[in-house]
Amino acid sequence: YKIIFYYDSSHDNTLEILKNYQKKNPRLLFYVNKVLTSPFRTHRLAVGRNYCLDYVKANKETFPYFIMMDLDNVNCKNLNLEPLKRSLKRDDWDGLSFNTSPYYYDIWGLSIKPYYFSYNHFKYSSIHNHAIVRSYIDTILKTMPKHKLLRCLSSFNGFSIYRTEKFLNTYYDGRIRTDIMPKEFIQLHSHVARSKVVYHKINDLVDGRYEDCEHRAFHAQAVFNSGARIRISPEVLFT
């Protein structure tokens, strides 16, 4: 295995920690970026994730699986490995994320019928739309059998594991990609949200309407280009 970091900048001692850990574990590789790649957060995230993804693609024969992971407080908990071990024995997923406790939090990266598009890009309050989708997904994951997997178009939730072969023809993109998302999917979400879609404004840096979650384009391309099966497990890895 290899551990790949893309490091931007921080006001703490993160870089020092990385350097010290690399001395103990040479499997850790990291890149230090010193240039502001974009004024938009999701665009910068896509650059970092694509850097890590490029390493996976270049070494696809060595690594049949890869994990993309956020290294924040969501995953700084005890790790329950059993659900992950069981998942590796299954052949009914290509991209797999997991539930989190006390609830599924990553509504930003989620696309699931009928809520395929970004909750943040509808006319009504993003807080209102976020609450509706969170209640929807949380109810499903808490009531479905633990051995079942939930089908979706996009899901990350801070940790996802992927079968490399299905993600060679995709990349992360923090832009609003209506060319990737089928028109009927957006129309369905608009119908159930009872709201018009608000598209991006290039100079609108405040409300982020020029941005979308970088995972949505990544997963959608894998689904439509390679037939990838994106799934969510109701089990919790980090407790």
Secondary structure, 3 states (H helix, E strand, C coil): CCEEEEECCCCCCHHHHHHHHHHHCCCEEEEECCCCCCCCHHHHHHHHHHHHHHHHHHCCCCCCEEEEECCCCCCCCCECCHHHHHHHCCCCCCEEEEECCCCCCCCCCCEECCECCCHHHECCCHHHHHHHHHHHHHHHHHHCCCCCCEEECECCCCEEEEEHHHHCCCCCCCCCCCCCCCHHHHHHHHHHHCCCECCCCCCCCCCCCCCCCHHHHHHHHHHHHHCCCEEEEEEECEC
